[in-house]
Amino acid sequence: MYVGTLSFDLLLGDVRSLKEKRSVVRPIVAELIRKYAVSAAEVEHMDLHRRAVIGLAVVSGDTGHLTDVLDRCERLVAARPEVELLSVRRRLHGEDDE
């Protein structure tokens, strides 16, 4: 069993309130979950209206499939015009990890 995680640090565009922030972040999270069957959520900067961190996790029996899903998720978020992707942190955890 392998587990892959991604963490996206995002700068949001012209957002002036937490309500506007939710209207940008929630559709991204929902699309990741719907398209790729991952677990995803906003995980940091909940109280800042122009920053967000979205975290996601995937479990697979095959590292090739896991890497493919993570790559697709990263491309999806990077292609969103309403956010600027500041950084991506990727981790892969396998059976040999302690």
N, C-alpha and C positions, 0 to 999 in steps of 0.2 A: 504494500500500500504506500502511495506517495501523496503528499499534501503540498500544494502550491499556494502561496499567498502573494498578493499584490497590494501595495499601498500607493494611492495616487494623491499627491499634494497639489491642490488646485487653487488658482487665483480666479475668482469670479469677476465677470465684467461689470457692467453698470448696475450693481445691486446696492440698494440703499436700506434694506431692512432684512430681518431674519425671515420674514414671510416671503420676500422675493428670493432669498437664498434657497428656501425650501422648494420653491417652484422651479429652480434650476437643478438642484441636487437630486431630488426625488425621482424625476424622470430618468436620470442617468443610472441611478441604482436599480430602478425597476427594469430598465432595458437590459442591463447586465444580467439580472436574475432571469428574465424571460428568455433572452436569446441563448444564454450559455449555461443555464442551470447551476449557477454559482451561488454561494452565500455572500451577500454584500450589504454594507451599511456605511453610513457616515460615522466615522470613529473619532475624529478630533476637530477642534476649533468650532464646536457647536455654538459658542456665544459670539463668534466673529462673523460679520455678515459678508465679507469679501473673501474669506478663506474657507476651505473645506478639505478634509482628508477622507477619502473613500477607501475602505479596506474590503478585500474579498478573499475567499478561500475556495479551493477546488480539491476534491479527493479523487484519485484515479489509481488504477492498477498498473498503468503504463505511463512512463515518463514522457514518451513522444506525444501522447494525447494530452497530457497535462501541460506541456510546453505549448502545444498548439492552442489550447483554450486560453492560456495566459496571454499569449501573443495577440489573439483576437480581441480579448478584453482591453488590452493596452491600446490597440489601434482604434477601437471604438471610442474610448475616452479621449485620446489624442485628437480625434477628428471632430470633436464637438466644438463648434465655433464660439459658444457662449462661455467657455472656460479656457484658461491658459494652464497647461500642464507644466508645473514647476519641477516636479521630480516623480520618479517611479521607483519603488523599492520592491524587489522580487526575491522571494525565498522559496527554496524547494527543500522539503523534508522527506527523507526516505526511511526505509526499514533499518538501515545501518546507523542512523543518527542515535545519539545517546540522550 
